[in-house]
Amino acid sequence: MSTHQPTAIVTGANRGIGKEVSRQLAAQDYTVLLTARSLEKAQAAVNELGNNLVPAQLDVADPASVVALHERVVQEFGRLDVLINNAAINYDTWQRAINADLEMVRETFETNVYGPWQLIQTFLPLLRQSPHPRIVNVSSGGGALNGMGGGTPAYSMTKASLNALTLMLADELRRDRILVNAICPGWVATDMGGSGGRPVADGAKGIVWAAMLPDDGPTGGFFRDGKPIAW
Ligand code: NAP
């Protein structure tokens, strides 16, 4: 079965920026799989947000969970147009590269890099069938090599890697018309960003922009608020 509405997956969407991205895409008539590690939390977010949203369990660090979601999407929707890799952990302001807990750095790579990578590989066959396929990797200015300094080693290393992955995939998937971009949402007031950042609606906007790019839109870019920023 294949639905006629464009379909999107948003990871880590039970709270923060992912939840708001889901709300904004649903308002644009996408069918949005609002995914979360906990199905109950995904359901609660869907209950709060309303139409065009479907709750789904997804732990991006668990390969079996990725495979299970893929099976469900194939059977229930038969299509995927937009994949938004939003879930991330460990903005590790408390440690530095010289003394970082490398076990924790490895864990951070599982969620922030290998998770998105596995999702992209798994959903590529469906994305290739989409008329307007888009992959959005939610990154951070903290992953920019330009001006990279000390601090937040797990977070910055993983976001720099996600940026590199974005460039590779954009190149490899150009012939498949799949636009792949890395987006920094700016400093946003969420559990991760803390207080003082801008509203989630503003941070989410640039991510939705990348999800809805026209076919002649950019690929292999790093953007904030729809404008290129330095890698
Ligand atoms: P957040 O409030 O901490 O939310 C993170 C989300 O990711 C939660 O829903 C969390 O689920 C989920 N998550 C964590 N590990 C997961 C896993 N293994 N599988 C699936 N979901 C998982 O973060 P945020 O501020 O909304 O950040 C969203 C994105 O924006 C991240 O990629 C972040 O790096 C980026 N970003 C944020 C800022 C900022 O200022 N906030 C700045 C630059 C970039 P649980 O509820 O289960 O933990």
Residues whose N, C-alpha, C, O or C-beta is under 5 A from the ligand:
A	BS01	NAP	T11 G12 A13 N14 R15 G16 I17 G18 R37 L58 D59 V60 A61 N86 A87 A88 I89 T111 V138 S139 S140 P185 G186 W187 V188 T190 D191 M192 G193 G197
